[in-house]
Amino acid sequence: MERIDLRSDTVTIPSKAMLEAMINAQVGDDVFGDDPTVIRLQKKVADKFGKEAGLFVPSGTMSNQIAIKTHTTPGQEVICDIGAHIYNFEGGGPSVLSGVQIRPVITKDGIMDPVSVEENLRFEGNVHHAPTALIEVENTHNRGGGTVIPIENIQDIRTIAEKYGIPMHLDGARIWNAHTATGIPLHEYASFFESVSVCFSKGLGAPVGSMLLGTEKFIEKAKRWRKVFGGGMRQSGYLAAAAEYAFENNIERLKEDHKRAAYFTRELNKIPGLSIPVPPVQTNIVMIDVEKIPAGELQHKLHEHGLDILAISSKRLRAVFHLHINDDMTEKAVKICSEVLS
Ligand SMILES: Cc1ncc(COP(=O)(O)O)c(C=O)c1O
């Protein structure tokens, strides 16, 4: 039975062409700074985002956590939305690694109200408070259901950040999807942020790899924290070659994932007992609310029929479309859901 795996866009395995690129990569020792493939990738991606420099790192988590460490000192605060990956899914990294606390802004879908951001700022001078050192935005928003954060919203938050001299960090693990959905250039998204983290291992299909982007000075500082966090890699050009292949070949095709996610949403909405809580689905992530049975039970039943979708709470499942999923598999996934719930 051919399995249909919609648990995440991280489940992809490298294509033959990507493996070829890896095998043929020229490598050096990146801790010494002389891996030519890593150097080329960092420059290429930084240029595309209009930033001075990039730092290739093993994961999106490390990239975000290095950014937080580089922007803050212990005893400060980071503002992000309540569903943010840095707050919920990075193991408490901000407190463990940077000694900072998170001040979450309540949102439904990851889009922070700029007024709430301003109300949540804390400043030096009040002994009771931990001053705000960083504002973080996640785009697209994972828990929000692949939501694209509107550029006007980012602009409004930026205006507040500038008013108070607070830097901004973008968790752009899936910024490729936002760019694909809106047509807004990557450098325009990046222009509102002092630092940007991007992942090659989500929708773009690389096995490993993320990048932190910023000024040369910021990246120089971040490089030290990458070493301290254990992310200094040696012949990482083999991985950078996969990331480079993903960056050059797999952005354009994300629109196919978005199309399939939209089709899946429309069809699932017709099945009694299922509903889509964050319409309209904008990118490759589909949240599915389940009424009749616990989401975990439905996950188990779907698994037995060859379909893997992740239960993310007792009432909600998440399906993510990616480059291993074609039209036939999408239709089959709908059919399995319909049969299991009938
Ligand atoms: C929005 C977002 N940021 C960061 C990460 C972390 O990436 P990684 O799994 O490479 O650590 C993820 C992972 O799915 C994510 O969805």
The ligand as a MOL file (V3000), in Angstrom:
LIG
                    3D

  0  0  0     0  0            999 V3000
M  V30 BEGIN CTAB
M  V30 COUNTS 16 16 0 0 0
M  V30 BEGIN ATOM
M  V30 1 C 7.5770 27.9910 11.9200 0
M  V30 2 C 8.7010 27.0790 12.2870 0
M  V30 3 N 9.8350 27.5920 12.7680 0
M  V30 4 C 10.8660 26.8170 13.1110 0
M  V30 5 C 10.8120 25.4510 12.9720 0
M  V30 6 C 11.9710 24.6240 13.4370 0
M  V30 7 O 12.6240 23.9810 12.4280 0
M  V30 8 P 13.5030 22.6620 12.7230 0
M  V30 9 O 12.5580 21.5330 12.7940 0
M  V30 10 O 14.4240 22.6150 11.5430 0
M  V30 11 O 14.2390 22.8930 13.9900 0
M  V30 12 C 9.6450 24.8580 12.4670 0
M  V30 13 C 9.5580 23.3960 12.3160 0
M  V30 14 O 8.6310 22.8500 11.7800 0
M  V30 15 C 8.5600 25.6950 12.1280 0
M  V30 16 O 7.4080 25.1980 11.6710 0
M  V30 END ATOM
M  V30 BEGIN BOND
M  V30 1 1 1 2
M  V30 2 1 2 3
M  V30 3 2 2 15
M  V30 4 2 3 4
M  V30 5 1 4 5
M  V30 6 1 5 6
M  V30 7 2 5 12
M  V30 8 1 6 7
M  V30 9 1 7 8
M  V30 10 2 8 9
M  V30 11 1 8 10
M  V30 12 1 8 11
M  V30 13 1 12 13
M  V30 14 1 12 15
M  V30 15 2 13 14
M  V30 16 1 15 16
M  V30 END BOND
M  V30 END CTAB
M  END
